[in-house]
């Protein structure tokens, strides 16, 4: 299985990072995508990929929490880092109307700046979107993508909606833009029947597995630190949703991840 979204450079892993990674590989995780969503983490992510060549790749981006840090010089720094073959995507980027301290206008400006780099580099994008007090984040995100994002490849997927939490119509709009849907621990929560139904309607061919470690632990370890070894929890839940085997979930989501990140 492929872990498509983890934050292994989070300080919570400082005491046992190598053991956590080794454990993930031992249980069958083939590759991990490390997400560096703050410029201060970009070089750390690249260093991690160099410690695990071929097993860990990374995505570099600017989370909407850090939207006020965006400037043109940041774009140039990102472009230089993208010369590394270990950088598989740009992200996570997007809009967060729930917790970001930046105004929606500042978040949109930063997102558009990051999309310019993605357009030039031809890299897939990892999108963060969370609704909140400032309006329709998903609708605003899709409108920005429609106007500003110009994918150049013919890949089946041009990006991924990380930890998808939108509605059925938003899942359909994501599919029309060739965006995969990232599935995390919340799919295992007892009260998330609506999400399970939306993912079932979207279809297994649209989904990739992710943990968002150390966040969003599945129900089996809720309240504890999450890590990539919990990917099988998510796969088992999807097997229940689609009435199939975990082997089939593994096969399809692995192929989806490979087409998304182009390895």
Secondary structure as UniProt FT lines:
FT   STRAND          2..6
FT   TURN            8..9
FT   HELIX           11..13
FT   TURN            14..16
FT   HELIX           17..26
FT   TURN            27..28
FT   STRAND          31..36
FT   HELIX           39..51
FT   TURN            52..55
FT   STRAND          56..60
FT   HELIX           64..69
FT   HELIX           72..81
FT   TURN            82..83
FT   TURN            85..86
FT   STRAND          87..96
FT   TURN            97..99
FT   HELIX           104..121
FT   STRAND          124..130
FT   TURN            133..134
FT   HELIX           137..148
FT   STRAND          159..161
FT   TURN            162..163
FT   HELIX           168..176
FT   TURN            177..178
FT   STRAND          179..183
FT   HELIX           185..188
FT   TURN            190..191
FT   HELIX           193..202
FT   HELIX           204..206
FT   STRAND          207..209
FT   HELIX           219..221
FT   TURN            222..223
FT   HELIX           228..230
FT   HELIX           231..242
FT   HELIX           246..261
//
